[in-house]
Amino acid sequence: MMNNKLLDSAIRKVPDFPRPGILFYDITGILANPEAFRFCIDELSALARSSGAGALAAIESRGFVFAAPVADRCGLPLILVRKKGKLPGATVSRSFALEYGEDHIEVQKLELEKPRRIFIIDDLLATGGTMEATVNVFREHGSEITAVGAVVGLPFLGYGKVLAGIPVHALLNYETE
């Protein structure tokens, strides 16, 4: 089994990206390391199963990379949460604040018609703004969020406050920059 040190060694820390003062946690090293990637998929799959979810939601774009194999392993449908303007047909949109700006997410309306128990996956949790917007879209349409999972967590940026009351699982937490 992989430990945090080995997972940490696969994550490259890039200062001043995408803006000065931001430390970017680049997870592409995990994708280049089959053992690290397998560890992430195994752990996220176990979390999704234990949450009792009936569907997974993945946040664009790196969340897709982790959620698709988890959905396959768990035999669950996968709902894509995309940036504004990327989905065809009718959508529901929410804006949210980033640690370095503002953005929007969208979910296709047809995915929201039937309330479900949903486990949400993303690559990284920072301020929690993207995840909060995602949670709100699903809750406003009658779905229950069973838990959220991420490869990397940055609790010092406050996602715990934003997501209070939701089980949050990060495979590796960085306590300070």
C-alpha positions in Angstrom: 0.0 0.0 0.0 1.2 3.5 -0.9 1.9 5.9 1.9 1.4 9.7 1.9 5.1 10.3 1.2 5.1 8.3 -2.0 1.8 10.1 -3.2 3.3 13.4 -2.2 6.4 12.7 -4.3 4.2 12.3 -7.4 2.6 15.7 -6.9 4.7 18.6 -8.3 4.3 22.0 -6.6 4.4 24.9 -9.0 4.8 28.4 -7.5 3.1 31.4 -9.0 0.7 29.4 -11.3 -1.7 30.4 -12.6 -1.0 33.8 -10.9 1.7 35.2 -8.7 1.3 34.1 -5.1 -0.6 30.8 -6.0 1.1 27.5 -5.3 -0.3 25.0 -7.9 -0.5 21.3 -6.9 0.1 19.5 -10.2 -1.4 15.9 -10.1 -0.2 14.9 -13.5 2.7 13.1 -11.9 0.2 10.7 -10.3 -1.1 9.9 -13.8 2.5 9.1 -14.9 2.9 6.7 -12.0 0.7 3.7 -12.4 1.1 2.7 -8.7 0.1 6.2 -7.5 -2.9 6.3 -9.9 -4.1 2.8 -8.9 -3.8 3.8 -5.2 -6.0 6.9 -5.9 -8.6 4.9 -7.8 -8.7 2.1 -5.2 -9.1 4.6 -2.3 -11.7 6.7 -4.1 -13.6 3.6 -5.1 -13.7 2.3 -1.5 -15.0 5.7 -0.3 -17.7 5.9 -3.0 -18.9 2.4 -2.1 -18.9 3.0 1.6 -20.9 6.3 1.1 -23.9 4.4 -0.3 -24.0 6.6 -3.4 -26.1 5.7 -6.4 -24.2 7.9 -8.8 -20.9 9.8 -9.0 -20.4 13.4 -10.1 -17.1 14.5 -11.5 -15.8 18.1 -11.6 -14.0 19.3 -14.7 -11.5 18.5 -15.8 -9.0 16.6 -13.7 -11.9 15.2 -11.6 -13.0 13.3 -14.7 -9.7 11.4 -14.9 -10.2 10.0 -11.4 -14.0 9.6 -11.4 -14.4 7.7 -14.7 -12.4 4.6 -13.5 -14.1 4.8 -10.1 -17.6 4.8 -11.7 -16.5 1.8 -13.8 -15.2 -0.1 -10.7 -18.3 0.7 -8.6 -20.8 0.2 -11.4 -22.3 3.6 -11.0 -23.5 6.3 -13.4 -21.2 9.3 -13.9 -22.5 12.8 -14.1 -20.2 15.5 -15.6 -19.9 18.9 -13.9 -18.5 21.2 -16.6 -17.4 24.7 -17.1 -20.0 27.1 -18.6 -20.7 26.5 -22.2 -19.3 23.0 -22.5 -22.5 20.9 -22.3 -25.1 20.6 -25.0 -28.8 21.0 -24.3 -30.5 22.6 -21.3 -28.2 23.1 -18.3 -28.3 24.5 -14.7 -25.4 26.9 -14.0 -23.9 28.3 -10.8 -21.1 30.8 -10.3 -18.5 30.5 -7.6 -15.4 32.3 -6.3 -12.0 30.8 -6.8 -8.9 31.6 -4.7 -7.8 33.7 -7.7 -11.1 34.8 -9.5 -14.6 33.6 -10.4 -16.0 30.8 -12.6 -19.2 28.9 -13.4 -20.1 25.3 -13.4 -23.0 23.6 -15.3 -24.9 20.3 -15.1 -27.3 19.0 -17.8 -30.9 19.4 -16.6 -31.6 15.8 -17.6 -29.1 14.6 -15.0 -31.0 16.5 -12.3 -34.5 15.3 -13.1 -34.2 12.2 -10.9 -33.0 12.8 -7.3 -30.1 10.5 -6.4 -27.5 9.9 -3.7 -24.3 11.3 -5.1 -20.6 11.0 -4.3 -18.7 14.0 -5.9 -15.1 13.6 -7.0 -12.5 16.2 -7.9 -8.7 16.2 -8.0 -8.2 19.0 -5.4 -10.1 20.8 -2.7 -8.9 24.3 -1.9 -11.4 27.0 -0.9 -14.3 24.6 -1.6 -16.0 27.1 -4.0 -16.3 24.8 -6.9 -17.5 21.9 -4.7 -20.0 24.1 -2.9 -21.5 25.2 -6.2 -21.7 21.6 -7.3 -23.3 20.5 -4.1 -25.9 23.3 -4.3 -26.9 22.4 -7.9 -27.6 18.8 -6.9 -29.3 19.6 -3.6 -31.6 22.2 -5.2 -32.8 19.5 -7.4 -33.6 17.0 -4.6 -30.4 14.9 -4.6 -28.5 14.0 -1.5 -24.7 14.3 -1.3 -23.3 11.2 0.4 -19.7 12.5 0.6 -17.0 14.2 -1.5 -13.6 12.9 -2.4 -10.5 14.4 -3.7 -6.9 13.4 -4.3 -5.5 16.5 -2.6 -6.9 18.7 0.2 -5.7 22.1 1.2 -7.7 22.6 4.5 -5.8 25.8 5.3 -7.8 27.4 2.5 -11.0 26.8 4.3 -12.9 24.1 2.4 -14.0 22.5 5.7 -16.1 25.6 6.6 -17.7 25.8 3.2 -18.6 22.1 3.1 -19.6 21.8 6.8 -21.9 18.9 7.4 -20.7 16.9 4.3 -18.2 14.0 4.8 -15.1 15.2 3.0 -12.2 12.8 2.1 -8.9 13.9 0.7 -6.3 11.2 0.1 -3.5 13.6 0.9 -3.9 16.9 2.9 -1.4 19.7 2.9 -1.8 21.6 6.1 0.1 24.7 5.0 1.6 26.1 1.8 
